[in-house]
Amino acid sequence: KADFINFISDQEWKSIEPVSSWLGPSSFLMSSMSALFQLSMWIRHCHGYLTEHVGMPVWGSYAVFALATLFSGLILGLVS
């Protein structure tokens, strides 16, 4: 707490360069990064559902995600 107060009162914040716009929290890059983290949490949730509630073995869940990745890559390749 004391370090933060000294940082403000001594105006040390003036010597720090501001974050560039492409690294800002509302930039496209950071929004994309956030979407990837949300996707990873959704995949983790689906993996837990498949293994705990459906009773699928872990390797089966991995196979489902591998096939989904393969087919989504094929579809994106055909579209582009």
C-alpha positions as CSV (number, residue, x, y, z in Angstrom):
1,K,0.0,0.0,0.0
2,A,2.8,2.4,0.9
3,D,4.6,1.7,-2.4
4,F,1.4,2.6,-4.4
5,I,0.9,5.8,-2.4
6,N,4.5,6.8,-3.0
7,F,4.1,5.9,-6.7
8,I,1.2,8.4,-6.9
9,S,2.5,11.1,-4.6
10,D,6.0,11.2,-6.1
11,Q,4.5,11.2,-9.6
12,E,6.5,8.2,-10.7
13,W,3.7,7.3,-13.1
14,K,4.8,10.1,-15.4
15,S,7.9,8.2,-16.3
16,I,6.1,5.1,-17.5
17,E,5.2,4.9,-21.2
18,P,1.5,4.4,-22.0
19,V,0.4,1.0,-23.4
20,S,0.2,1.2,-27.2
21,S,-3.3,1.0,-28.7
22,W,-2.9,-2.5,-30.2
23,L,-2.1,-3.8,-26.7
24,G,-4.9,-2.0,-25.0
25,P,-7.7,-4.0,-23.4
26,S,-10.3,-3.0,-26.0
27,S,-8.1,-3.7,-29.0
28,F,-8.8,-6.4,-31.6
29,L,-5.8,-8.4,-30.5
30,M,-6.8,-8.5,-26.8
31,S,-10.4,-9.2,-27.7
32,S,-9.3,-12.2,-29.8
33,M,-7.1,-13.4,-26.9
34,S,-10.0,-13.1,-24.5
35,A,-12.2,-15.1,-26.9
36,L,-9.6,-17.8,-27.1
37,F,-9.4,-18.1,-23.3
38,Q,-13.2,-18.3,-23.2
39,L,-13.2,-21.0,-25.9
40,S,-10.6,-23.0,-23.8
41,M,-12.9,-22.8,-20.7
42,W,-15.9,-23.9,-22.8
43,I,-13.8,-26.9,-24.1
44,R,-12.8,-27.8,-20.6
45,H,-16.4,-27.6,-19.5
46,C,-17.5,-29.9,-22.4
47,H,-14.7,-32.3,-21.6
48,G,-15.9,-32.5,-18.0
49,Y,-19.5,-33.0,-19.1
50,L,-18.5,-35.8,-21.5
51,T,-16.3,-37.6,-19.0
52,E,-18.4,-37.2,-15.8
53,H,-22.0,-37.0,-16.9
54,V,-22.1,-39.0,-20.2
55,G,-19.5,-41.5,-19.0
56,M,-17.2,-41.2,-22.0
57,P,-13.6,-42.3,-21.5
58,V,-11.0,-39.5,-21.5
59,W,-9.5,-40.7,-24.8
60,G,-13.0,-40.7,-26.4
61,S,-13.5,-37.0,-25.4
62,Y,-10.1,-36.2,-26.9
63,A,-11.1,-38.0,-30.1
64,V,-14.3,-36.0,-30.3
65,F,-12.3,-32.7,-30.0
66,A,-9.7,-33.9,-32.5
67,L,-12.4,-34.7,-35.0
68,A,-14.2,-31.4,-34.4
69,T,-10.9,-29.6,-34.9
70,L,-10.2,-31.5,-38.1
71,F,-13.7,-30.9,-39.6
72,S,-13.7,-27.2,-38.6
73,G,-10.3,-26.8,-40.3
74,L,-11.6,-28.5,-43.4
75,I,-14.7,-26.3,-43.5
76,L,-12.7,-23.2,-43.0
77,G,-10.3,-24.3,-45.7
78,L,-13.1,-24.9,-48.1
79,V,-14.8,-21.5,-47.3
80,S,-11.6,-19.5,-47.7
